[in-house]
Amino acid sequence: MTLVRQPDPAPADGAELGRPVLKTGAALVGDGTDIARARHLAAAFLTRVQAEHGLPVSQRAMDLTQLVVSELVTNARKYAPGPVLLDLAITGDTVEVAVWDACPVLPVARAADAGRVGQHGLEIVMAVARGFEARRESLGKRITVRIALADDPGGAVSGRRPL
C-alpha cells in the first residue's frame, strides 16, 4: 500500500488538500488465480486502511468491494486479451476500484431478465455502487466503481473515525 500526499492545491480525484490518499494496485497476468488474488488484495487493503489509518470500513463495504473486484476482474479476464490492472484507492469516504484491460469495447448492462442465466455481473456492480464510470483510454478501457466505506444499513462500522 502506498501513502501519497496530494501536491496539487485542487486535487481532481476528490481528495481533500493535504489529506493522504491511500492506494494499492496489481497487475494480473491470467494465471488462473487472478480473481482470488484480486479479492484478497482488496480485503487486505481495506483491513490495512482500518488498522493503520483508523478509517471506518463496514463489513458491508468490505464484502461489496470484494464482490465488485471479483465481477470486474472476471469480466476483464473473460472479454479482454492480455493483462488486467487493478487499482484500489481511498478518496474521502469511499473506496475506488478501477480495473483496466486492453479491450476498448465499453460494457453495457443488459435489461433485466429473470430467465437469463448468468451475465448479471455488471447489473450487480451498478446496483451496489455509489458511482460507476466506464471510459475508453488510449489503449483499452478503465472501469471505475466507488463504494461507501461506512455503508452498512445495520449500522455496523468497524475501525475508528479519524480525528
GROMACS elastic network, one bead per residue, 0.5 to 0.9 nm:
[ bonds ]
;  ai    aj funct       b0    kb
    1    22     6  0.69681   500
    1    23     6  0.57209   500
    1    25     6  0.78987   500
    1    45     6  0.70421   500
    1    48     6  0.83496   500
    2    21     6  0.82428   500
    2    22     6  0.59460   500
    2    23     6  0.53852   500
    2    24     6  0.59757   500
    3    20     6  0.62592   500
    3    21     6  0.60174   500
    3    23     6  0.66994   500
    3    24     6  0.88926   500
    4    19     6  0.88346   500
    4    20     6  0.56562   500
    4    21     6  0.53923   500
    4    22     6  0.65690   500
    4    23     6  0.79774   500
    5    17     6  0.85706   500
    5    18     6  0.61522   500
    5    19     6  0.65920   500
    5    21     6  0.63691   500
    5    22     6  0.89796   500
    6     9     6  0.77919   500
    6    10     6  0.88397   500
    6    11     6  0.68322   500
    6    15     6  0.78346   500
    6    16     6  0.83291   500
    6    17     6  0.66271   500
    6    18     6  0.59511   500
    6    19     6  0.71546   500
    6    20     6  0.68637   500
    6    21     6  0.72052   500
    7    10     6  0.86702   500
    7    11     6  0.80185   500
    7    17     6  0.80389   500
    7    18     6  0.75261   500
    8    11     6  0.54268   500
    8    12     6  0.84599   500
    8    17     6  0.76621   500
    8    18     6  0.89144   500
    9    17     6  0.62311   500
    9    18     6  0.84060   500
   10    14     6  0.88376   500
   10    15     6  0.86478   500
   10    16     6  0.81788   500
   10    17     6  0.68346   500
   11    14     6  0.62689   500
   11    15     6  0.59818   500
   11    16     6  0.70988   500
   11    17     6  0.68301   500
   12    15     6  0.74237   500
   13    16     6  0.89273   500
   13    91     6  0.71275   500
   14    91     6  0.60546   500
   14    92     6  0.67140   500
   15    18     6  0.83510   500
   15    19     6  0.67795   500
   15    20     6  0.79360   500
   15    21     6  0.68474   500
   15    90     6  0.85018   500
   15    91     6  0.52774   500
   15    92     6  0.57604   500
   16    19     6  0.53586   500
   16    20     6  0.82072   500
   16    21     6  0.88151   500
   16    91     6  0.82841   500
   16    92     6  0.71726   500
   17    20     6  0.85073   500
   18    21     6  0.89766   500
   19    92     6  0.88749   500
   20    90     6  0.89363   500
   20    91     6  0.89073   500
   21    89     6  0.69920   500
   21    90     6  0.60477   500
   21    91     6  0.63796   500
   21    92     6  0.84782   500
   22    49     6  0.76853   500
   22    88     6  0.83003   500
   22    89     6  0.55307   500
   22    90     6  0.53092   500
   22    91     6  0.77260   500
   23    45     6  0.81153   500
   23    87     6  0.72653   500
   23    88     6  0.54447   500
   23    90     6  0.63745   500
   24    41     6  0.85457   500
   24    42     6  0.89032   500
   24    45     6  0.72951   500
   24    86     6  0.84330   500
   24    87     6  0.59063   500
   24    88     6  0.53516   500
   24    89     6  0.65231   500
   25    41     6  0.81712   500
   25    85     6  0.72897   500
   25    86     6  0.52931   500
   25    88     6  0.59282   500
   25    89     6  0.85417   500
   26    38     6  0.79063   500
   26    41     6  0.82756   500
   26    84     6  0.84320   500
   26    85     6  0.58923   500
   26    86     6  0.52806   500
   26    87     6  0.66408   500
   27    83     6  0.68058   500
   27    84     6  0.59017   500
   27    86     6  0.63835   500
   27    87     6  0.88812   500
   28    31     6  0.79982   500
   28    33     6  0.87025   500
   28    34     6  0.57429   500
   28    35     6  0.87159   500
   28    37     6  0.83791   500
   28    38     6  0.80193   500
   28    73     6  0.88286   500
   28    83     6  0.57731   500
   28    84     6  0.50746   500
   28    85     6  0.60427   500
   28    86     6  0.74626   500
   29    32     6  0.86264   500
   29    34     6  0.72227   500
   29    82     6  0.70780   500
   29    84     6  0.65531   500
   29    85     6  0.87214   500
   30    33     6  0.72869   500
   30    34     6  0.61228   500
   30    77     6  0.71308   500
   30    82     6  0.75439   500
   30    83     6  0.67368   500
   30    84     6  0.80156   500
   31    34     6  0.65781   500
   32    35     6  0.77222   500
   32    36     6  0.87882   500
   33    36     6  0.55795   500
   33    37     6  0.59205   500
   33    38     6  0.84913   500
   34    37     6  0.50419   500
   34    38     6  0.59314   500
   34    39     6  0.85643   500
   34    73     6  0.75138   500
   34    74     6  0.84504   500
   34    77     6  0.84858   500
   34    84     6  0.89452   500
   35    38     6  0.51337   500
   35    39     6  0.62421   500
   35    40     6  0.86565   500
   35    69     6  0.78187   500
   35    70     6  0.56401   500
   35    71     6  0.84931   500
   35    73     6  0.60980   500
   35    74     6  0.64827   500
   35    77     6  0.88168   500
   36    39     6  0.51418   500
   36    40     6  0.61716   500
   36    41     6  0.85580   500
   36    70     6  0.76382   500
   37    40     6  0.51525   500
   37    41     6  0.60939   500
   37    42     6  0.86722   500
   38    41     6  0.50403   500
   38    42     6  0.62536   500
   38    43     6  0.87291   500
   38    66     6  0.80352   500
   38    69     6  0.65653   500
   38    70     6  0.70302   500
   38    73     6  0.75680   500
   38    86     6  0.74694   500
   39    42     6  0.51587   500
   39    43     6  0.62738   500
   39    44     6  0.86114   500
   39    65     6  0.82025   500
   39    66     6  0.50733   500
   39    67     6  0.77525   500
   39    68     6  0.89410   500
   39    69     6  0.61897   500
   39    70     6  0.61996   500
   40    43     6  0.51252   500
   40    44     6  0.60111   500
   40    45     6  0.84077   500
   40    66     6  0.79072   500
   41    44     6  0.51769   500
   41    45     6  0.59880   500
   41    46     6  0.86602   500
   41    66     6  0.89042   500
   41    88     6  0.89533   500
   42    45     6  0.51137   500
   42    46     6  0.62729   500
   42    47     6  0.85417   500
   42    62     6  0.80992   500
   42    65     6  0.68934   500
   42    66     6  0.61467   500
   42    69     6  0.74460   500
   42    88     6  0.72498   500
   42    97     6  0.88097   500
   43    46     6  0.53382   500
   43    47     6  0.60679   500
   43    48     6  0.86214   500
   43    62     6  0.65500   500
   43    63     6  0.83855   500
   43    65     6  0.79417   500
   43    66     6  0.67566   500
   44    47     6  0.50288   500
   44    48     6  0.61403   500
   44    49     6  0.85675   500
   45    48     6  0.52052   500
   45    49     6  0.61852   500
   45    50     6  0.87497   500
   45    88     6  0.79107   500
   45    89     6  0.89588   500
   46    50     6  0.62738   500
   46    51     6  0.86309   500
   46    57     6  0.70922   500
   46    62     6  0.69369   500
   46    65     6  0.89558   500
   46    90     6  0.89996   500
   46    95     6  0.84566   500
   47    50     6  0.52054   500
   47    51     6  0.61356   500
   47    52     6  0.84044   500
   47    57     6  0.81549   500
   47    62     6  0.85454   500
   48    51     6  0.50068   500
   48    52     6  0.55032   500
   48    53     6  0.73610   500
   48    54     6  0.88445   500
   49    52     6  0.56922   500
   49    53     6  0.52462   500
   49    54     6  0.66105   500
   49    55     6  0.60605   500
   49    56     6  0.82743   500
   49    57     6  0.81027   500
   49    90     6  0.84441   500
   49   159     6  0.88735   500
   50    53     6  0.57111   500
   50    56     6  0.60718   500
   50    57     6  0.64545   500
   50   158     6  0.76025   500
   50   159     6  0.52409   500
   50   160     6  0.74248   500
   51    54     6  0.57576   500
   51    55     6  0.79124   500
   51   159     6  0.70254   500
   51   160     6  0.87797   500
   52    55     6  0.83836   500
   53   160     6  0.87645   500
   53   162     6  0.76569   500
   54   159     6  0.57227   500
   54   161     6  0.60293   500
   54   162     6  0.57926   500
   54   163     6  0.89484   500
   55    93     6  0.85452   500
   55   149     6  0.83219   500
   55   158     6  0.85033   500
   55   159     6  0.59762   500
   55   160     6  0.58748   500
   55   161     6  0.55199   500
   55   162     6  0.59858   500
   56    93     6  0.86774   500
   56   149     6  0.65821   500
   56   150     6  0.60586   500
   56   157     6  0.61607   500
   56   158     6  0.54637   500
   56   160     6  0.54285   500
   56   161     6  0.57163   500
   56   162     6  0.81467   500
   57    60     6  0.81903   500
   57    61     6  0.62470   500
   57    62     6  0.68268   500
   57   148     6  0.84979   500
   57   150     6  0.52505   500
   57   151     6  0.81088   500
   57   157     6  0.60255   500
   57   158     6  0.54272   500
   57   159     6  0.62619   500
   57   160     6  0.87250   500
   58    61     6  0.51027   500
   58    62     6  0.63466   500
   58    63     6  0.86755   500
   58   148     6  0.88107   500
   58   149     6  0.61210   500
   58   151     6  0.62945   500
   58   152     6  0.60414   500
   58   155     6  0.81952   500
   58   156     6  0.61239   500
   58   158     6  0.53418   500
   58   159     6  0.80905   500
   59    63     6  0.61466   500
   59    64     6  0.85253   500
   59   149     6  0.89468   500
   59   150     6  0.83755   500
   59   151     6  0.85837   500
   59   152     6  0.72992   500
   59   156     6  0.71626   500
   59   157     6  0.69003   500
   59   158     6  0.71279   500
   60    63     6  0.50808   500
   60    64     6  0.59478   500
   60    65     6  0.83625   500
   60   149     6  0.83675   500
   60   150     6  0.79532   500
   60   151     6  0.65302   500
   60   152     6  0.55067   500
   60   153     6  0.84433   500
   60   156     6  0.84495   500
   60   157     6  0.87157   500
   61    64     6  0.51057   500
   61    65     6  0.58835   500
   61    66     6  0.85210   500
   61    95     6  0.84932   500
   61   147     6  0.67760   500
   61   148     6  0.64443   500
   61   149     6  0.53157   500
   61   150     6  0.65522   500
   61   151     6  0.60464   500
   61   152     6  0.72158   500
   62    65     6  0.53126   500
   62    66     6  0.64030   500
   62    67     6  0.87327   500
   62   149     6  0.78648   500
   63    66     6  0.52933   500
   63    67     6  0.62022   500
   63    68     6  0.86940   500
   64    68     6  0.60185   500
   64    69     6  0.84438   500
   64   125     6  0.86879   500
   64   128     6  0.71803   500
   64   129     6  0.84848   500
   64   147     6  0.75914   500
   65    68     6  0.51586   500
   65    69     6  0.60638   500
   65    70     6  0.84603   500
   65    95     6  0.78156   500
   65    96     6  0.88401   500
   65    97     6  0.76368   500
   65   146     6  0.88962   500
   65   147     6  0.69478   500
   66    69     6  0.50963   500
   66    70     6  0.60170   500
   66    71     6  0.86085   500
   67    70     6  0.50852   500
   67    71     6  0.61916   500
   67    72     6  0.86360   500
   67   124     6  0.89803   500
   67   125     6  0.79654   500
   68    71     6  0.51514   500
   68    72     6  0.60521   500
   68    73     6  0.84131   500
   68    97     6  0.78278   500
   68   121     6  0.85166   500
   68   122     6  0.89507   500
   68   124     6  0.82151   500
   68   125     6  0.57162   500
   68   128     6  0.84203   500
   68   129     6  0.84756   500
   68   145     6  0.79126   500
   69    72     6  0.52982   500
   69    73     6  0.59563   500
   69    74     6  0.82743   500
   69    86     6  0.82870   500
   69    97     6  0.69778   500
   69    98     6  0.85039   500
   69    99     6  0.81007   500
   70    73     6  0.53932   500
   70    74     6  0.59136   500
   70    75     6  0.85737   500
   71    74     6  0.51050   500
   71    75     6  0.61782   500
   71    76     6  0.86409   500
   71   121     6  0.56520   500
   71   122     6  0.73620   500
   71   124     6  0.85339   500
   71   125     6  0.73427   500
   72    75     6  0.51932   500
   72    76     6  0.61780   500
   72    77     6  0.85947   500
   72    98     6  0.86207   500
   72    99     6  0.66441   500
   72   121     6  0.78756   500
   72   122     6  0.78747   500
   72   125     6  0.82027   500
   72   143     6  0.78233   500
   73    76     6  0.50168   500
   73    77     6  0.60371   500
   73    78     6  0.84443   500
   73    84     6  0.74318   500
   73    85     6  0.88106   500
   73    86     6  0.79774   500
   73    99     6  0.69413   500
   73   100     6  0.89592   500
   74    77     6  0.51528   500
   74    78     6  0.60404   500
   74    79     6  0.85954   500
   74   121     6  0.88834   500
   75    78     6  0.50081   500
   75    79     6  0.59265   500
   75    80     6  0.78859   500
   75   121     6  0.79933   500
   75   122     6  0.86152   500
   76    79     6  0.54631   500
   76    80     6  0.53207   500
   76    81     6  0.81108   500
   76    83     6  0.88185   500
   76    84     6  0.67607   500
   76    99     6  0.78695   500
   76   100     6  0.78001   500
   76   101     6  0.60517   500
   76   102     6  0.86066   500
   76   103     6  0.82978   500
   77    80     6  0.58473   500
   77    81     6  0.71865   500
   77    82     6  0.81765   500
   77    83     6  0.82689   500
   77    84     6  0.74148   500
   77   101     6  0.84091   500
   78    81     6  0.81531   500
   79   103     6  0.75044   500
   80    83     6  0.83764   500
   80    84     6  0.84634   500
   80   101     6  0.62737   500
   80   102     6  0.60553   500
   80   103     6  0.50577   500
   80   104     6  0.87228   500
   80   140     6  0.88420   500
   81    84     6  0.87150   500
   81   101     6  0.77774   500
   81   102     6  0.65481   500
   81   103     6  0.70660   500
   82   101     6  0.74316   500
   82   102     6  0.66467   500
   82   103     6  0.89336   500
   83   100     6  0.85763   500
   83   101     6  0.65443   500
   83   102     6  0.73867   500
   84    99     6  0.68796   500
   84   100     6  0.56737   500
   84   102     6  0.76112   500
   85    98     6  0.79899   500
   85    99     6  0.55923   500
   85   100     6  0.50313   500
   85   101     6  0.66503   500
   86    97     6  0.73517   500
   86    98     6  0.58098   500
   86   100     6  0.66336   500
   87    96     6  0.79146   500
   87    97     6  0.59643   500
   87    98     6  0.50586   500
   87    99     6  0.64483   500
   87   100     6  0.84951   500
   88    95     6  0.68571   500
   88    96     6  0.55890   500
   88    98     6  0.64083   500
   88    99     6  0.89116   500
   89    94     6  0.83203   500
   89    95     6  0.56591   500
   89    96     6  0.51018   500
   89    97     6  0.68350   500
   89    98     6  0.85355   500
   90    93     6  0.72122   500
   90    94     6  0.58083   500
   90    96     6  0.61143   500
   90   149     6  0.87639   500
   91    94     6  0.55337   500
   91    95     6  0.63362   500
   91    96     6  0.69761   500
   92    95     6  0.81686   500
   93   147     6  0.85622   500
   93   148     6  0.60597   500
   93   149     6  0.57358   500
   93   150     6  0.74668   500
   94   130     6  0.84617   500
   94   146     6  0.60705   500
   94   147     6  0.52964   500
   94   149     6  0.50691   500
   94   150     6  0.81812   500
   95   145     6  0.82714   500
   95   146     6  0.57109   500
   95   147     6  0.53609   500
   95   148     6  0.64705   500
   95   149     6  0.62652   500
   96   131     6  0.89549   500
   96   144     6  0.67618   500
   96   145     6  0.57065   500
   96   147     6  0.65166   500
   96   148     6  0.89376   500
   97   143     6  0.80678   500
   97   144     6  0.55866   500
   97   145     6  0.51826   500
   97   146     6  0.63265   500
   97   147     6  0.80808   500
   98   142     6  0.65485   500
   98   143     6  0.55105   500
   98   145     6  0.64074   500
   98   146     6  0.87493   500
   99   141     6  0.83285   500
   99   142     6  0.55785   500
   99   143     6  0.53154   500
   99   144     6  0.65747   500
   99   145     6  0.88787   500
  100   103     6  0.88366   500
  100   140     6  0.71610   500
  100   141     6  0.56657   500
  100   143     6  0.64493   500
  100   144     6  0.87518   500
  101   104     6  0.79983   500
  101   139     6  0.83696   500
  101   140     6  0.55920   500
  101   141     6  0.58001   500
  101   142     6  0.67099   500
  101   143     6  0.88016   500
  102   139     6  0.60539   500
  102   141     6  0.64516   500
  102   142     6  0.89597   500
  103   106     6  0.81276   500
  103   136     6  0.88951   500
  103   139     6  0.77071   500
  103   141     6  0.63174   500
  104   135     6  0.86140   500
  104   136     6  0.58484   500
  104   137     6  0.74718   500
  104   138     6  0.86931   500
  104   139     6  0.69131   500
  104   141     6  0.51555   500
  104   142     6  0.88390   500
  105   136     6  0.77099   500
  105   140     6  0.76319   500
  105   141     6  0.73123   500
  106   134     6  0.64587   500
  106   135     6  0.70149   500
  106   136     6  0.71182   500
  106   141     6  0.70129   500
  106   142     6  0.87581   500
  106   143     6  0.86032   500
  107   122     6  0.78319   500
  107   134     6  0.75022   500
  107   143     6  0.88720   500
  108   122     6  0.76823   500
  109   112     6  0.87545   500
  109   119     6  0.89590   500
  109   120     6  0.79745   500
  109   121     6  0.85457   500
  109   122     6  0.56859   500
  109   123     6  0.57034   500
  109   126     6  0.84835   500
  110   113     6  0.83031   500
  110   119     6  0.81953   500
  110   120     6  0.77844   500
  110   122     6  0.82146   500
  110   123     6  0.73495   500
  111   123     6  0.86863   500
  112   116     6  0.83923   500
  112   120     6  0.84336   500
  112   123     6  0.82516   500
  113   116     6  0.54532   500
  113   117     6  0.87933   500
  114   117     6  0.80356   500
  116   119     6  0.77541   500
  116   120     6  0.84840   500
  117   120     6  0.81536   500
  118   121     6  0.78074   500
  119   122     6  0.75730   500
  119   123     6  0.84349   500
  120   123     6  0.52957   500
  120   124     6  0.62378   500
  120   125     6  0.87706   500
  121   124     6  0.51469   500
  121   125     6  0.62119   500
  121   126     6  0.86769   500
  122   125     6  0.50182   500
  122   126     6  0.61136   500
  122   127     6  0.84874   500
  123   126     6  0.52664   500
  123   127     6  0.61339   500
  123   128     6  0.88682   500
  124   127     6  0.50784   500
  124   128     6  0.64125   500
  124   129     6  0.86307   500
  125   128     6  0.55103   500
  125   129     6  0.60712   500
  125   132     6  0.83318   500
  125   145     6  0.79531   500
  126   129     6  0.53033   500
  126   130     6  0.81833   500
  126   131     6  0.77800   500
  126   132     6  0.65112   500
  126   145     6  0.81835   500
  127   130     6  0.84555   500
  128   131     6  0.88872   500
  128   147     6  0.75523   500
  129   132     6  0.64900   500
  129   145     6  0.62282   500
  129   146     6  0.57716   500
  129   147     6  0.52840   500
  129   148     6  0.79689   500
  130   145     6  0.74484   500
  130   146     6  0.53621   500
  130   147     6  0.52669   500
  130   148     6  0.65649   500
  131   144     6  0.79354   500
  131   145     6  0.55357   500
  131   147     6  0.71316   500
  132   143     6  0.75008   500
  132   144     6  0.58032   500
  132   146     6  0.65176   500
  133   142     6  0.80948   500
  133   143     6  0.57601   500
  133   144     6  0.51228   500
  133   145     6  0.64760   500
  133   146     6  0.89549   500
  134   141     6  0.71522   500
  134   142     6  0.59104   500
  134   144     6  0.64025   500
  134   145     6  0.87836   500
  135   140     6  0.88364   500
  135   141     6  0.56224   500
  135   142     6  0.55658   500
  135   143     6  0.65757   500
  135   144     6  0.85338   500
  136   139     6  0.74951   500
  136   140     6  0.60232   500
  136   142     6  0.64303   500
  136   143     6  0.88484   500
  137   140     6  0.54972   500
  137   141     6  0.51240   500
  137   142     6  0.69346   500
  138   141     6  0.80385   500
  147   150     6  0.89930   500
  147   151     6  0.79881   500
  148   151     6  0.52116   500
  148   152     6  0.88744   500
  149   152     6  0.86245   500
  149   157     6  0.87845   500
  150   155     6  0.82772   500
  150   156     6  0.82791   500
  150   157     6  0.60275   500
  150   158     6  0.82666   500
  151   154     6  0.89558   500
  151   155     6  0.78846   500
  151   156     6  0.87810   500
  151   157     6  0.81089   500
  152   155     6  0.51895   500
  152   156     6  0.60970   500
  152   157     6  0.70635   500
  153   156     6  0.78563   500
  154   157     6  0.88232   500
  157   160     6  0.84638   500
  160   163     6  0.89574   500
